Amino acid sequence: MAFKSLVLGIIWRVRLSPHQILGRNVGRLRNQAALTQEQLAEKADISRGFLQEIEKGGKNPSMNVTARLRRALRCTWVELLQGID
């Protein structure tokens, strides 16, 4: 029983924040679309460095930028925000 509590405690601590989940989703969808970071950044009218930070979970993009990423990735809001509570 103690082991189960330890494992659950570790899982709880490594839970991702919403912007980290968004970043992973952007990276996954970009790869599925066979786009480079540079290509997606250009389509979404943001810098490659900013896109890189979003994908790493280091930046939390505005709704405007998130909408531009969604359009550039040609995905639904549900796909882009999958896993965010």
Summary of the structure (lengths in Angstrom):
residues: 85
radius of gyration: 15.1
end to end distance: 28.5
largest distance: 51.7
contacts: 218
relative contact order: 0.18
helix: 69%
strand: 0%
